[in-house]
Amino acid sequence: MDHPLITTFVLAGALALALLAQWRGWRPSLLVALAVGIGLRLVLLVFAATDSWQPVDFVQSFKPAAEAILAGQDPVLTTEGSWHFLPMIPYAYALPMSLGIPWEISGRIITVAADVVLIVLVGRLAGKREALSRFQYACNPIALMVSVIHSQVEPVALVFLIGAYLVARSAREARPWQRWGTRAAVSGALFGLALSAKSWPIILLPVVLAVLPTWRQRLCGLVAAGAVPFLFLATQPLFIDTTLQNMLHVAQYLGGVRPIVGEWGWTALLTGGNWELHPAYSRIGQLVLYSTLVLVAWLWRRGDKVDMGLAMLLVFMVVTPRMGAQYLLWFVPFLVARPTRFGQIAMAASALWAGLGYIYLTQFDETQWWINHRWWAMCSVAVIPLLAAAMPWQRRRAPELPEPPAPAATPELVGAA
């Protein structure tokens, strides 16, 4: 990275603004939150797009996927599975590239735009503390790093995921004749778009469906959630040169995860902070991960469903055998909207760890990067207890609504004697 000091100053200043807003009880308007959020992202975008250093996957995976769409080819097969998701995001990449916008900018437009939309959605998710939450998300350094510097697709998936939450929640307030089909289908379709961007939101599908008030709506939402990814896959021949055999081959790659461990947590300690293809650690880790997610879902089954989603995403970070710094954004909108006692500390520690990776480690050549990567990966164990502490432990049961007051007694009329 060519401008580490300026980038660090912007990120540290943004974090200070978020903390100051909470300390002083600020309630900035939506326009102020958007102005600050867009300003911070544009400043970082200028430096990121003109930097001689670019993230490896941004150049070697995302860009070839976009170029494949422009050439009318399958983005998965062209990259030999390096891009192993549906073509929705490559379609979006291809549009600004077709206008001649350089990749360093066009590859970041969609993630920055999605992150700006998240400022609004986080406020809607927060409810009564809407103004503070959206401002704090606008200033969140994890969101800034993932959406602008790394330009990972997480903000796009989160936009549709939180949109699905909000629409499902609104279904409870709809009139009975509005409930069947419409809002449930919209919620499911939004969730399907989240899955079409990235595969990880699948872990929250049962949670979003549980927000819907009836089983018929849940069935409708489930069908809509599955239909959207299927349509992206089935309509590929309309946009790219492919065959049924190729499409079946592509389906084998979708959502696949290579058993690379050693970036985070317990696997980093076992590998000494080195990336390793270790199937045994991956298999054991997946069993532990899925078992823990089920356990947390059961523990929070009577809680608010946003809290359940937050708890599941945080515990994912605690026990996962495989990790990328961009994963840390998954829980941020939920934790900003539904803060906990240790939430700010956990996010600050996560931002520090991610910042060391995005900024400090990029100052070294490849050999020195691998050497420094060891201690950086193993240092993640200092962040994990804070993430565990930030879980909404006190909100495992939703507060009971007060019983409506009894109707006032009607005084009896006493006839005159």
Buried (B, 14 or more C-beta within 10 A) or exposed (E): BEBBEEBBEBBBEBBEBBBEBBEEEBEBEBEBBBEBBBEBBEBBBEBBBEBEBBBEBBBEBBBBBBBBBBEEBBBBBBBEBBBBBBBBBBBBBBBBBEEEEEBBBBBBBBBBBBBBBBBBBBBBBBEEBBBBBBBBBBBBBBBBBBBBBBBBBBBBBBBBBBBBBBBBBBBEEBEEEEBBEBBBBBBBBBBBBBBBBBBBBEBBBBBBBBBBBBEEBBBBBBBBBBBBBEBBBEEBEEBBEBEEEBBEBBEEBBBEEEBBBBBBBBBBBBBEBBBBEBEEBBEBBBEBBEEBBEEBBEBBEEBBBBBBBBBBBBBBBBBBBBBBBBBBBBBBBBBBBBBBEBBBBBBBBBBBBBBBBBBBBBEEEEEEBBEBBBEBBBBBEEBBEBBBBBBBBEBBEEEEEEEEEEEEEEEEEEEEE
